[in-house]
């Protein structure tokens, strides 16, 4: 999983970074909409950027910038970051309108806390075009990520999307081994590769 790295402090509205596209779902079937994402670290944040050229069906309770449980029941982009040594990992959900959610797990689907606890100091941004296409971003504080799951060169990660709600199609950047969709497979996430944007 590629993470672009820059020494410049990024700002929403001035993001100019390469994106990666996903074209097939969990079962290898082509998807009609273009789904794109990028992971970029600046001196303060890990930026998770997601976009689509088609409208999204957002959770009806979601509001821009609000922490909203169960976003995954509707269209959403997801970022998973795992520590291979401890087995702990975080799931971050990002809706097209900038609503978000996070959860820490100690093992696959084993929550660290029973109640929802928002990851501290996350900022989100979103822009929806007239035709319904969208781009949203989440800025996750690096220092907290490093403290909680030892984020760095040894980390594992995956990006996934859920689209076409209510039917739902499942898309994963990393090919995961189960026959049916299950994103909670931290041991099978991809190792991180860092590449400088400043060179």
N, C-alpha and C positions, 0 to 999 in steps of 0.2 A: 504494500500500500504506500503510495507516494505522498510525502508531505513536502510541500514547497516551503522554503525558509527564507525570510528576509529580515534585515536589520532595521527596516523602516517600520514605523508604527502605521498599521493599516487603518483606513477610515471607510465606513460604509458610504457609498456614493462616489468613491474614488478607487474602487477595487478594479484592478486590471490584472487578472491572474488567469492562467490556463485552466481549463476544465476538462474532465474526463466524462465521456458519455457511456451510458449503459443501454444495450439494445435488445437483450433477451431476458425473459423472466426465469423463475426458479427451474422451470421444466425445459428451458432452452428454446421456447417459442418467442418469435419476434414481438416486440411491443410497438404499438402505433405511435405513442408519444416519445419525444426525445427527453431523456432524463440525464442530467449532468450534475457533477459535483466537483468540489475542490477542497483540499485540506491545506491550509497555509498557517505557518507559525511566524509570528512577529515577536518582538521582545517581550510582549505582555500576554498575548493570547494565542490560543489555537483557534483558527477560524474554520468553521464548517459551513461551506457554501453549497446550496442545493438549488436546482432549477428545473423547470419543465416548460415545454412549449404548449402544453394543454392545461385547461382549468383543473383545479384540485377540489375535491369535496372535503372541506375542513370539518373537524369536530364542531357540532353546533354550539358547544360551550366555549370554544376557543376564541380568544381575543388577542390582537397584536401585542406581543411582549409579555403575555401572561403565562404563568406556570399552570399547565393544564393536564391533569392525569388522563390516561386512556386515549391519547392522541392516536395510538396505533389502531384504534377501531375504525379510523377513517384514513384518508390519504396523508402520508407523512414520509419524511426522510429520516433515516436513523443512522447514528454514528455509535459504534461500539469501540471501546479502548480497553485492552486487557493487560494485566501484569502476568507474564507467563510463570513467574516464580511463585507468587501467592495464589494465583487463580482468580483473584478479584478482578472485576471489570465494571465499567460504567456503560450505561445505555443513555444516549441523548436523543430525544425526538424533537424534530423541527417541522412545524406545519408551514404551509405556503404563506399564511398570513403573519408568521413570526411568533405564533404561540409555541411554547416549548415545554418539555418535561425531561426529568433526569432521574436515574435510579442507580444505586450501587448494589452490586451482587457479589457474594462471597464465593459462589460456585454457580453453574448453570441454573438459572431461574430461582436461585436462593437469595432473596433480598437481604441486604445488610440490616435494613430497618423495616418494620411492618408498615409504618406510616410513610407517606410521601414527604421527603425532605429535599428541597430544591438545592442543587449545586450552587454554591455562593457566587454572587457577582457576575452571573452570566448576562450578557446583553444580546438581544436579537433584533433583526432588521428584516424588512420585507418590502417587495415592490411587485404589484400585480398589474400587468398590461391590459389594455382595453379588450384584447382578444382572449384574456384569461390566463395567458402564460404567466409564469411567476418566477421570481428569484428571492430566496431568503437566506439569511446568514445568522450564525450563532457564534459569538465570541466567548470562548471558555478560558478563564484565567489559567495560565500555565503553571503558576506557582502552586495553586491548589491541586491541579491535576498531577503534578509531580509528587506532591505530598501524599495524595490519596492512593494512587496506583503506580507510583514510580515511573511516570511518563518519560520516555526517552528512547534511545536507540534500540533497546530490547523489547519495547512494547509491541503488542499485536493489535490489529485494528480491522474493522470492516465497516463498509457503508452499505446501507440497504434502503429500498423504497417500498412503500405499499401504495398502490395506485388503483384506479378504477373501482373505488368503493361505490356501492356496498358489496359488489361481487368480490373485489379485491384480487389484485395480482401482486406477486411477491418477487422482488428483484434484489439480487445480492451482487455486490462488486466482487466478492470472493466466492468461488464455487465451494459450497459447503456440502458435506457428504450424505446428508439424510435425503431420503426419497421425497418426503413431504416438507414443506417450508418450516424451518426452525432456525431463526437467527441467533439463538442463544447457544453457540458452540465456540466458546472463546479459545479453546485449544486449537481450533482450525482456522482462526483468523489469520490474516496475512502479516508478516513482519513489516515493520515500518522501514521505509527508505527515505532519507532526507536529501533534497536537492536545492541548492541555493538559487534564488531568483535574482540575486544581485550580481552574479558573475556575467 
